[in-house]
Amino acid sequence: MRTIEHWIGGTRSAAGSTRTSPVWNPATGEEQAEVLLASATDVDHAIAVARDAFDTWSQSSLSARTKILFRFQHLVEANLDRLAEAITDEHGKVLSDARGEVQRGLEVVEFACGIPQLLKGDYSDQVSTGVDVFSFREPLGVVAGITPFNFPAMVPMWMFPVAIACGNTFVLKPSERDPSASVLLAELWAEAGLPEGVFNVVHGDKEAVDAILDHPDVAAVSFVGSTPIARYIHQRASENGKRVQALGGAKNHAIVLPDADLDFASDHLVAAAFGSAGERCMAISAAVAVGRTGDALVEAVNAKARAVVVGSGRDAASEMGPVVTPAARDRIVGLIDAGERQGGRVTVDGRRLVVPGHEDGFFVGPTVIDGVTPQMDCYTQEIFGPVLSVLRSDDVDEAIALVNANPYGNGTAIFTSSGEAARRFQRGVKVGMIGVNVPVPVPMAYYSFGGWKDSLFGDKHVHGPEGVSFYTRAKVVTSRWPHVENPIGASFHFPTNA
């Protein structure tokens, strides 16, 4: 049995770990590896290594950091297929989706390559007689990322390129369900010339997470995952004096107006709901059919959902793969059962899907539930699977009210040909990321990613300008170089700009 180790101080390491967790191949249902689970002592060791590396890395020149970032970007690009294959084998998503994930992560690396421009400060000359003021930003120290299974390369790459470019050192605790991509990325960092200890990976469960949250040498924590865990991480890390950005769950709505192109809208709804088996925090899980569009929309979505090709992620013909674990499969099926029991109409049913040749895989087929109401479990809970719930509303204002009544505020979209309706929607919804005829509005790397309400705990979104701000803190310097022959005398009154 292959054992996946930590990465500490520039090399693979078992540290002192004695516990392990299985790593499945979701398409076959077979255990393909085991991953070491770090103890609190292992985490302490990784943080100590990162702390020691910070002293030198934080003083490195922007030019030196940028050269390493460019080399890392090139190496990730050259190894894209290798990373994608590791993701597909452990997560289950199809190879094309895994490649897309790595590419979106690369965009953050490319953004971070511009760190000399991003860290430029301000300078004000002669703010008072003989006095100048300037500002600059400094790294925080050791920072940590705790990341989910659904994007084992992209979500860590939302964090560590910016953090490292800013001069911090990084400890990553990836999901133990699909850990190999993080170690491959660590190897590429080493090949790019990143000094030992600047980037470290510790695998683990709650014991490792709590050790990170409680450690006095960790200055900041970034997290992406479910809302209950995001709330817990934000509270515990904040109580320990850390800077925290914790991105939680989602219930993303797509509003379809009667003037929308139904063929276009249904195409994009199906892709947004069932891509990556619905295991995306930006997946569309609730479609809101406005006015007379309901029955026609459901009919179009049903036909396209039934046509989705489900199979192994390694099969080039597959459009959707399995879900990540048998527990995830059983939870998804249970929420479909609850929706049907509570009055929803299951118009496309993926609960009993069997893929020939992969009978033991963790498959759930595309599922559509019509007639959903906001009180049903399949609506109130984040399903995180290939399930699209369809709700109805009389008009766009009622649809906006429905979105705003939901506790989540991650992403949302509207399908319409009306500019006025789109503008009313984008100004009216209390959501962080909005798509107009774009169902999965994930911002480019030079913008920041994050939601509102129970989808975000903390005040900073990830990557983009807010990412740079999160991983640095500002200094403002007020300086005077007195004229030797004619110095200005001291004063006891409050300083002014005279």
N, C-alpha and C positions, 0 to 999 in steps of 0.2 A: 504494500500500500504506500503510495507516494505521500510524503509529509510536506506540507507547505509551512515554511518557517517565517520568522520575523525578518526584518531588515533593520539592523542597528549598527551605526558607525561605519557605514559603507560596505557591509557584507551581510550575507544570510546568517541568521543566528537562531539557535534553539533557545537561547537564554536559559532560564531555569524552568521552562514550561513543562508540566507533566500532564496537563489536561489537553484533550483534543475534541474536535467537533467534525462530523462528517461533511464532506463536500460532494453533492450529488451531480449526476448528469441528468437534468430534468427530462430530456428526451427519451432516455432509456430507463430511468428509475434506478440506476445503479450508483452505488457509492464509488466515486472515482479517486478520491483522495481524502486525507484528513488534514485539518489545519490546527496548528498549535494555538492554544488559548493562553494569553499572557496572564500572569499573576500580577498583583500590585507591585511586587518586587521587580518583575520584568519591566513594567511601565516606568518605575522609578529609574531603572538603569537607562532606558531609552531617553528619558527626559534629561538625565544627567549628561549623557553624551551630547544631546542637542544644546544644552546650556553651555557646555564647554566650547562647542563649535561656534556659538553665537558671538563670542568675543572677537573672533577673527573675521567671520563672515559679515558681521554688521559694519565692520570698518573697511570692507573691500570696496573698490571703486565701482561706480555705476557702469563704467566701461567693462570691467572684468565680469560683473554679473551678467551684463547683456550678452557678452560673447558666449557664456555658458548657456544662457537661455536660447540663443539662436542654434547652438549645437544640439541642445535637447529637442528643440522643435524639429530639426532635420531628422534626428534619430527616431522620434515618434512617427514621423511621416514615413520613414523607411521601414518601420516595423509595424505599420498599421494593420496589415493582415494578421500578423502574429498576435497582436493584442485582441483583434476582433475574434479570432478563433478561440482564445482563452475565455473571452466573455461569453460567447455562444455556448461553449461546452459547460460552463458553470451556471450561467443565468438562464439560458434557453432561447433567448431572442435570436431571430434570424441573422445571418451574417451581414446582410446589407444594412440592417438596423444597427448592428454592433459597429460596423465601419463608420456609420453616420455619427454614432456616439463619440467615437474617438476623434472624428473630424471636428465636432463641436467643442470638444475639450481643447483641441489644438488651437482653436480660435482664441481661447483665453491665453494660451502660451504666446501667441502672436501679439495679443494686446500687451502682455507683460513685457515683451521685448522693447516696448516703447517707454520703459520705466524712467529713463533720463528726462523725458519730457513730462511724464506723469508726476514726478517728484519735484518739479521746479517750484521754488517758493516765490514770495513777493518781496519787493524792496521799495521803500519809500525814502527818498532823499530829502534832507532838510525839513523834517517834520516840525522841528523847533530849531532855534539858532544853534547850529553846530551839532545837531542830533539827527541820526538816521535810524530807521526801523526796518528790520527784515525778518522774514519767517522761513522756516524749513521744517521738514517732517523727518522723524526718526523711527526706526523699527521698534517693535514692542519687546521682543525677546523670543522665548520659545512659545510657539502657538500650535494648536492642535486642531485636527479635523476628524470628525466622527461622521462616517458616510454610510449611505444605504446600499442595499443590494441591487436596486433597479438600474443604476448607472455606475458600475464599478470603476469605470475610467473617467467618465465625463464629470461627475460631481466632485471627486477629489481634485480634478483639474480646474474646477471652478475656484478652488481655494489655493492650492499650494504654489502655482506659478506666480500669482500676485504676491503672496506672503513672502516667498523666497526672493523675488525680485526686489521687494522693499527692504531686504536685509535681515528678515527673521529666519529662524530655524524652525523646522516643521516635524511634528509627530502625527502620523496618520493612523487612525483606527478604522480600517475599512470593515465592511460587512463580512462576517465569517462564512456567509453562504457562497460568496464568489470572490475569494481573496487573491487569486493569482494575478489579475491585472495590476494590482497595486505593487506587487513585487517586481513584475516586469518593468513597470515605470521607474521603480527605484534603480534597477539595473541600468536603465537608459540614462538616468541622472548621473550615475557613476561614470558611465562611458563618456558622457558629455563633459566630465571634468568637475562636477560639483564636489566640493570638499566633503570628506567623511563627516558624518554627524549632522549635516545640514538638513537632510531628508531621511526620516526614519519611519518604519512601518511596524506597528504592533497589532497582531490579530487578537481578538478576544471577545468577551461577552460583557455583561454588566460589571463584573469585577474590574476589568480594564477601563471601562468607561468611568466608573466612580473614582478610580485612581487618578485619571486625567483631571476630572472635575475638582478633585480635592488637592491636587499637587500645588504647592506654593510657587513653584518655578514656571508654571504655565500661565502666560499672561492673557491669552485669549483663546476662545473655543468657537469653532464653526461647526454647525450640525445641520444635516438634512435628514428628515425621517417623518414619523407620524407625529400628530399633534400632542398626544399625551407624553411622549418621550421628549419632544421639543420643549414642552412646558417644564418638565422635570429638569432637563439639562439647563435651561435658562435660569431656573430658580436656584438650583444647587451651585452652578458655577458663579452666578451673580453674588450669592451669599459668601462665596470665597474670594470675592473681589476681582473677578475676571471680566473682561470684555466678552460679550456673547452675541452671536447671531445664530438663531435657531429657527430653521425653516421647517414648518409643520406640514400637515396634510392638506387635502383639497377636495372640493366637490365642484368641478368645473362645468359650467353650463354653456351650452351653445343655443342661442336664440335664433329661430328660423322664422322670418316674417313671410307673409303671403306673397310679397313681391320678389322673393329670392328665387334664383335659378335652382329648382329642386334637384336636378341631375347633379349640378355642381355641389350643392350643399350636402346631398346624401353621400356622394363620393367622399367628401372630406370628413363628414361625420363618421363614416365607417372606418376610415384610416385613423382618425384621431381617437376613436373609442377602442379599436382592436389592435392597433400597432403596438408592438412589444407586449402583446397579450394584456393590454390595459394597465401594465405595471409602470405607469408614469405618473408623476405628481401633476403633470399638465395634460393628462388624458382627458378627453371629454367623456364624462360619465353620465351627464344629464342633458338631454335635448329638450328644449321648450318650444313646442309648436304653437305658433301664434295664429289665432283666428281660424280661418277655413283651411289652413295648410296641413292640419294634423293627419288626417287619414292618408292623404297622398304622400306625405313625408314618410310615414311609417311603412307604407307599401314599398316605396323606393329603397328605404334603408333595409327592410327585410330581405329584399331580393339581393342586394349587394352583400349583406352580411352572410347569407347562405353561400355566396360564391367565393368567400375568403378561403384560400388554400392553407390548411393547418397541417403542420408536420414538423419534423426535426429542423432545428435551426441550421444544420449543416446541409440540408437539402435545398438546392438553388431554386426549386419550384415553390418552396414554402413562403407564404406571406406573413404567417404568424406561427410562433413556436409555443412550447408549453409554459406553464407558470413555474415558479422557482423551486417549490417544495411541495410534498404531499399535503402538509398542513395548510399551505396557501390555497391549494386546489380545494380542499375540504371546506375551508372558510368561505370561499367564493360560492361554491355550490350551496352552502347553507344560507347565504344571503339571497340567492336566487329563489330557493325554496320559500324563504320568508316573504319575499315580494309576491310570489304567487299565492301564498296562504293569506296574505293581507289584502288581496283583491286585484293585484296586477295581472295583466295578461301576457304570458310568455309567448311571444309571437315567433321568436327564433330561439331554439333551446340547445345550448351547448353542453349540458350537464353530463350527458352519457357518451360524449365523443370518444371514440377509440381510433387511434391512428395505426393502420396496418404496419406491422413490423416494429411498432413501438407501443405495444399493448400495456407495458408497465410504466410508460411515461406519464408525466403530471399534466395532462391536457384537459383544458376546458375550452369548448368551442365558443365562437361569437354568440352572444345572447342579447336579445332585445326584449325589454319588458315595457309594454304600453300601459297606459292608464295609471301611472305612478302618481302618488300624492306625497306632499312633503312630510306626512306622518309615518310613512313606511320605512322599515329598517333598510331597505335597499337604497333609499334616498338619504337617510340621516347618517348612515355610516359610509366611510370611504371603502369601497369594495376592493380596489386595487386589482382588478381583473377585467376580462373581456366582456363587460356587461354595460349596455347602454339603456338607461331608464328614460322613458319618454313621458313628459308632462305636458299639459295644455294650459294656455292662457288666452284671454280674450283680446289683449292688445299689448303693445310694447311697454306701456307703463306698468301693467300688471306683471309682465315678465321681469322688468327691472326690480320691482318690489320683491319678487320671488328670489332673485339672485341676492338681493341685499338682506333678506331675512335669514339666509343661510349663514352659519357661523364661520364658514371658511371664506377666504377672499384671495385665492391664489391667481387663477386665470379664468377668463371667460371670453366668449366670442359672439358675434352677431353675423347672420347671413341676411343680406338685404341689398337692394339696388337703390335705396333711398339714403342720400347723404344726410338729410335732416334726421332720420331715425337713427342712423349710425352715430351722429354727433350727440343726440339726446342720450343714447345708450352709453357712450364712452364717458360722458360727463356725469351720468346719473348713477352708474354702478360703483359700489364700494369694493373694488377689486384692484389688485396691484398690476396685473398684466392683461391687456385687452386686445383682442383680435377683431378686425373688421374684414369679414370674408377670409379670415385666417384662423383656423380652429385651434392651433397650438402656438400661441404667440410668445414663444421663447425669445427673449431679446438677444441681439448680437452681443458679443463679448465686450464691446466698448460702451454698452449700456449695462445697467445692473439688474439682476434677477431677484425677485422676491414679491411676496404677496402682502395682504393686509389681514387684519382680524386674527383668527386662530390659525392662520397660515404662516405667521411670522412672530417670533418673540425676540425682541431687541429692535434697535432702530436703524440697523444697517443691512442693506441687501448684499448679495454676493457678487463678486467680480465687478468689472467696470469701475467707474470713479468711486462708488461707495466701497468697493473692495479695497482700493488703495487707502481710503480714509480709515477703514476698519483696522487694517494691519499696520498703521502708523499713528504717531501722535505728533502734534505740532509744538514747535518752540518759536517764540517771538523774542527777538533780541533788539533792545534799544541801546544804541551805542553813541558815545561822545568821545572825540579825541581833542582835548582842549588845546587851544593855541598857547604855546609855551610863554610867549611874551605878554599875552593879554588874556589870562584865564578868567572864566566866568565864576563869580563867587557863589557859594552855596546859599540855599534859602530854606527857611523853616516852614514856609507855606506849602500847600499841596502843589505839585508840579503842574505847570500849564504849558501851552504850546507857544509861549511868547518867544 
